[in-house]
Amino acid sequence: MHYIRNVVIEQIVLDNLKEIIGYVSAYENEFVQLVMETDVRQRNKDLAKHKNGWWKSKQGQRNWIICFSVSMRII
């Protein structure tokens, strides 16, 4: 069996994380726009999926409020 040392995996993850952070820093506006568009698409899918009766439940209302609050913090 073959094993990869933890330090090797940690270095790979760290390098990838630095690359992602570099991209986000360089293209912050585009990244925020992409995240917001993805979030809106996902929420639209969720609402369409649950539109029959979802909003009528208290849990559905709480979930929507939480999602909306998180989205507003991103903006």
N, C-alpha and C positions, 0 to 999 in steps of 0.2 A: 504494500500500500504506500501511496505517496502523500506526504504531508507538506503543507506550506507553513512556514514559521509565522507567528503572529506579527512580528515586526515587519515582515514583507507585506502582509495584507494591510497593516496599518499605513505603511508608506504609500501603497497603491491608492488607498482610500483618501489619504491626505493630499496626494498629488491631484487626484480627480476633483476633490473639493476645492482646491486652490484654483484649478482651471475653471470650474463653474463660477466661483466667486469673481474671478477675473472677467469672465464674460458678462456677468450681471453688472459689475461695476462699469465696464466699458459701454454697455448697451442698456443702462438702467431703464430709460423710458420705454424702450421696445419690450424689455422683459416684463415690466409692470403691465403694459398693455396686453401682452400675451397671456399673462396670468389672469388678468381681469376677463378677457374674452373667453378663456377656458372655463373660468368659474361661472360666467353667465350661461355658457352652453350647457354645462353640467346641471345648473339649477333649472334651466328650461326643460331639460330632459326629465329631471326629478319631478318637476311640477306637472309635466304632461303625464308622466307615469302615475302620479298619485292624485290627479285633479279630481277624480270622483271620490269625494268624501274625505280626502286628506286634510283639507283646511278646516273641516268641521270639527275635527278632534282637537282637544287642547294640546296634545303632544305635537301634532302637526304645526300648530301655531307657534309653540315654543321653538321647535326646530327651525322654522322659517325666521323667527326673530334672531336666533343665534347666528344663522347663516348670514343674514343681512348685517348684523352687528360686526361680524368678522370682516365681511366685504368692505364695509365703510371704513374700518381701520386701515385696510390696505390702501385705500384711495388717499 
